[in-house]
């Protein structure tokens, strides 16, 4: 039996050693490239969020053809799913926080409105208080000025009062001394004034001193009146009083001694001392008892 030659297919890679070696090399290169590509893809998925998202979307698209339970288990542990779940939880927490913040903000807005109203009221009161303070400051300034004026017036009154008190004291002391001297002088001069003829000089002297004392008293009184701003007394009317001389007195007595007596009695009565205006006629014995001790004892008169 004749053997037929075997037909060798041109497509068989083992039909030729050269072709067989090339196919194996290509397969190895393809496998190596696949490993390198998968490694690079894993690195990119881990490193790049964009690549990871694209890979997640691709897997999601592929998983749609699978049963829902299988697809859910396939994707639930992926980083993207975990991230999305965390983002959803964070959104929910942020939404709750936002709602709480919104409620607090509304409460704070109400509080701010209430505080604004209180601030407006307090501002109005503050303006009123500032105006009242300004008014009090003005009044205080006026009172301070019035106080200074009163203080000056008080000091002037103290000075004037002290000066017036000194003037009154000086007048009172001088008047007391003068009146004491006047009384002593008048009382001491009474016996001498009663001496006939000789007593006339004493009467003139004592009366002249009385006029001088009265004149000085009125002058000092006018000094006191000046301190108190009173109208002065007319001291010239007293100081200008003329005391009659001895000869004038003797002439009046010789002319009408009874009339001279009545005039003196009237003057004393007007001064408060009641003196009889009618004098009883003296007896001859009364005359002798008064005159004889003075002129001696002339035989023709005093016997």
C-alpha positions in Angstrom: 0.0 0.0 0.0 1.4 3.2 -1.1 1.6 5.8 1.7 0.3 9.2 0.8 2.3 12.1 1.9 0.8 14.0 4.8 -0.5 17.5 4.1 1.0 20.0 6.5 -1.2 23.0 7.3 0.4 26.4 6.8 -1.4 27.7 9.8 0.0 25.2 12.3 2.6 26.9 14.4 4.4 23.7 15.1 4.7 22.9 11.5 7.8 25.0 11.4 10.3 25.4 14.1 10.8 29.1 13.2 7.1 29.8 13.4 6.8 27.8 16.6 9.5 29.8 18.3 8.0 33.1 17.2 4.5 32.2 18.6 5.9 31.3 21.9 7.9 34.5 22.1 4.8 36.6 21.2 2.7 34.7 23.9 5.3 35.3 26.5 5.5 39.0 25.5 1.7 39.3 25.6 1.6 37.6 29.1 4.4 39.9 30.3 2.6 42.9 28.9 -0.6 41.8 30.6 1.1 41.5 33.9 2.9 44.9 33.5 -0.4 46.5 32.4 -2.3 45.0 35.3 0.4 46.1 37.8 0.4 49.6 36.3 -3.4 49.6 36.4 -3.4 48.6 40.1 -0.9 51.2 40.9 -2.9 53.9 39.1 -6.1 52.8 40.7 -4.5 53.1 44.1 -2.7 56.4 43.4 -5.1 58.2 41.1 -8.7 59.0 42.2 -9.7 59.6 38.6 -8.4 56.2 37.4 -10.0 54.5 40.4 -13.3 56.1 39.6 -13.1 55.1 35.9 -12.2 51.5 37.0 -15.1 51.5 39.5 -17.5 52.7 36.8 -16.2 50.0 34.4 -16.6 47.3 37.0 -20.0 48.7 37.8 -21.0 48.5 34.2 -19.8 44.9 33.9 -21.5 44.0 37.2 -24.9 45.0 35.8 -24.9 41.9 33.8 -24.4 39.8 36.9 -27.1 39.0 39.5 -27.7 41.8 42.0 -26.5 39.9 45.1 -23.3 39.0 43.3 -22.8 42.6 42.0 -23.5 44.0 45.5 -20.9 41.6 47.1 -18.5 42.4 44.3 -18.6 46.2 44.8 -19.4 46.7 48.5 -15.9 46.3 49.8 -14.3 48.5 47.1 -12.6 51.7 48.3 -14.9 53.8 46.1 -18.0 52.2 47.7 -16.6 52.7 51.2 -15.7 56.3 50.3 -19.2 56.9 49.0 -20.8 55.4 52.1 -18.5 57.6 54.2 -19.4 60.6 52.1 -23.1 59.8 52.5 -22.7 59.4 56.3 -20.7 62.6 56.4 -23.4 64.4 54.3 -26.1 63.2 56.7 -24.1 64.3 59.7 -23.3 67.6 58.1 -27.0 68.0 57.2 -28.0 67.4 60.8 -25.3 69.8 62.0 -26.5 72.3 59.4 -30.1 72.0 60.7 -28.9 72.4 64.3 -26.8 75.4 63.2 -29.8 76.8 61.3 -32.0 76.5 64.4 -29.3 78.1 66.6 -28.9 80.8 64.0 -32.6 81.6 64.1 -32.4 81.6 67.9 -29.4 83.9 67.8 -31.1 86.2 65.3 -34.0 86.5 67.7 -31.6 87.2 70.5 -29.7 89.7 68.4 -33.1 91.5 67.6 -33.9 91.6 71.3 -30.4 92.8 72.1 -30.7 95.5 69.4 -34.0 96.7 71.0 -32.3 96.7 74.4 -29.4 98.6 72.9 -31.7 101.1 71.3 -33.5 101.6 74.7 -30.2 101.9 76.5 -28.8 104.3 73.9 -31.9 106.5 74.4 -31.4 106.3 78.2 -27.7 107.0 77.7 -28.5 110.2 75.7 -31.0 111.3 78.4 -28.4 110.6 81.1 -25.8 112.5 79.1 -28.2 115.5 78.8 -29.1 115.3 82.5 -25.3 115.1 83.3 -24.7 118.1 81.1 -27.5 120.0 82.9 -26.1 118.9 86.3 -22.6 120.1 85.1 -24.1 123.5 84.2 -25.9 123.7 87.5 -22.8 122.5 89.4 -20.7 125.3 87.6 -23.4 127.8 88.6 -23.5 126.6 92.1 -19.7 126.6 92.3 -19.7 130.2 91.1 -22.4 131.1 93.6 -20.4 129.3 96.3 -17.3 131.3 95.5 -19.4 134.5 95.5 -21.0 133.5 98.8 -17.6 132.6 100.2 -16.3 136.1 99.2 -19.4 137.7 100.7 -19.0 135.7 103.8 -15.4 136.7 104.2 -16.4 140.3 103.7 -19.2 140.0 106.2 -16.7 138.4 108.7 -14.3 141.3 108.1 -17.1 143.9 108.4 -18.6 142.1 111.5 -15.2 142.0 113.2 -14.6 145.7 112.4 -18.1 146.6 113.6 -17.6 144.5 116.8 -14.3 146.3 117.4 -16.0 149.7 116.9 -18.9 148.8 119.2 -16.5 147.5 121.8 -14.4 150.6 121.6 -17.4 152.8 121.9 -18.9 150.8 124.7 -15.6 150.8 126.7 -15.1 154.6 126.2 -18.8 155.3 127.0 -18.6 153.2 130.2 -15.4 154.9 131.4 -16.8 158.3 130.5 -20.1 157.8 132.2 -18.5 156.4 135.3 -16.2 159.5 135.4 -19.2 161.8 134.7 -21.2 160.3 137.5 -18.3 160.4 140.0 -17.5 164.0 139.0 -21.1 165.2 139.3 -21.7 163.5 142.7 -18.4 164.8 144.0 -19.1 168.3 142.8 -22.5 168.6 144.4 -21.3 170.0 147.8 -19.0 172.4 146.1 -21.7 173.6 143.7 -24.0 174.3 146.7 -21.5 176.8 148.1 -22.9 180.3 147.4 -21.0 182.4 144.9 -17.9 180.1 145.0 -19.9 177.1 143.7 -20.7 178.9 140.5 -17.2 178.2 139.1 -17.6 174.5 140.0 -20.9 174.4 138.2 -19.4 176.0 135.1 -16.5 173.5 135.1 -18.6 170.4 135.7 -21.1 171.5 133.0 -18.3 172.2 130.5 -16.9 168.7 131.1 -20.4 167.2 130.7 -20.7 169.0 127.3 -17.3 167.8 126.2 -18.1 164.2 127.2 -21.4 164.4 125.4 -19.6 165.8 122.3 -17.0 163.0 122.4 -19.7 160.4 122.9 -21.7 161.6 119.8 -18.5 161.6 117.7 -17.7 158.0 118.7 -21.3 157.0 118.1 -21.0 158.4 114.6 -18.0 156.2 114.0 -20.1 153.2 115.0 -22.9 154.5 112.7 -20.4 154.8 109.9 -19.4 151.1 110.3 -23.1 150.1 110.2 -23.9 152.4 107.3 -26.3 154.4 109.5 -27.0 158.1 109.2 -24.7 160.1 111.5 -26.0 162.1 114.4 -25.6 165.9 114.4 -22.8 166.1 116.9 -22.2 169.8 116.1 -25.4 170.7 117.8 -24.0 169.3 121.1 -20.4 170.2 120.6 -21.3 173.7 119.7 -23.3 174.3 123.0 -21.9 177.3 124.8 -21.6 177.1 128.6 -22.5 180.5 130.1 -19.7 182.3 132.0 -19.7 183.2 135.7 -20.7 186.8 135.0 -23.6 185.7 132.8 -24.8 183.3 135.4 -24.6 185.9 138.2 -26.5 188.4 135.9 -29.3 185.8 135.3 -29.5 185.1 139.1 -29.6 188.8 139.9 -32.2 189.5 137.2 -34.7 186.8 138.2 -33.3 183.9 140.1 -36.8 182.4 140.4 -37.2 182.2 136.6 -33.7 180.7 136.4 -34.7 178.1 138.8 -38.0 177.3 137.0 -36.1 176.9 133.7 -33.6 174.5 135.3 -36.4 172.6 136.9 -38.3 172.2 133.6 -35.2 170.9 131.9 -34.6 168.4 134.6 -38.2 167.4 134.6 -38.0 166.7 130.8 -35.0 164.6 131.5 -37.0 162.4 133.8 -36.0 163.9 137.2 -39.0 165.4 138.8 -38.0 168.8 140.4 -40.6 171.2 141.9 -41.0 174.2 139.6 -42.1 176.5 142.5 -39.5 177.1 145.2 -40.7 178.1 148.7 -39.4 181.3 150.0 -36.3 180.7 152.1 -36.3 182.1 155.6 -33.7 184.5 156.9 -32.3 181.8 159.0 -31.9 179.6 155.9 -29.9 182.3 154.2 -27.7 182.9 157.2 -27.1 179.2 157.6 -25.9 179.0 154.0 -24.0 182.2 153.5 -22.4 182.8 156.9 -20.1 179.8 156.8 -18.8 181.0 153.5 -18.3 184.7 154.1 -17.4 184.4 157.7 -19.6 185.7 160.5 -20.0 189.5 160.0 -21.7 190.8 163.0 -24.3 192.8 161.2 -25.4 189.8 159.1 -24.8 186.6 161.0 -25.8 187.6 164.5 
